[in-house]
């Protein structure tokens, strides 16, 4: 793997993390109830679909000439095509995973958090019954 491909992976990580953060933040802003969690997540994903696809499409289309060419720094430097190829491939894969995997993980972790909060409340009530002087 060349240095330019590694630089492309670093650039890719920034773009992917940004997409995931924006998606999760928008879900959190909706403050979904447990019974409408799936509906809220799907609504937010549909809302975010167009901006994510537009960002990915413009980036991929802008990098296609760079990936196909043999552009080099200063004429004798390292070629840019490995960087462009790494970004294009990673963006296509990460777009699919961020639009499907991030919402599924969010829903699973939200349900785990809800169940843990219920168990913590039950444990707190049990502890107060056993140790009434701690109230």
Rosetta blueprint (number, residue, H / E / L):
1 X L
2 X L
3 X H
4 X H
5 X H
6 X H
7 X H
8 X H
9 X H
10 X H
11 X H
12 X H
13 X H
14 X H
15 X H
16 X H
17 X H
18 X H
19 X H
20 X H
21 X H
22 X H
23 X H
24 X H
25 X H
26 X H
27 X H
28 X H
29 X H
30 X L
31 X L
32 X L
33 X L
34 X H
35 X H
36 X H
37 X H
38 X H
39 X H
40 X H
41 X H
42 X H
43 X H
44 X H
45 X H
46 X H
47 X H
48 X H
49 X H
50 X H
51 X H
52 X H
53 X H
54 X H
55 X H
56 X H
57 X H
58 X H
59 X H
60 X H
61 X H
62 X H
63 X H
64 X H
65 X H
66 X H
67 X H
68 X H
69 X L
70 X L
71 X L
72 X E
73 X H
74 X H
75 X H
76 X L
77 X L
78 X L
79 X E
80 X L
81 X H
82 X H
83 X H
84 X H
85 X H
86 X H
87 X H
88 X H
89 X H
90 X H
91 X H
92 X H
93 X H
94 X H
95 X H
96 X H
97 X H
98 X H
99 X H
100 X H
101 X H
102 X H
103 X H
104 X H
105 X H
106 X H
107 X H
108 X H
109 X H
110 X H
111 X H
112 X H
113 X H
114 X H
115 X H
116 X H
117 X H
118 X H
119 X H
120 X H
121 X H
122 X H
123 X H
124 X H
125 X H
126 X H
127 X H
128 X H
129 X H
130 X H
131 X L
132 X H
133 X H
134 X H
135 X L
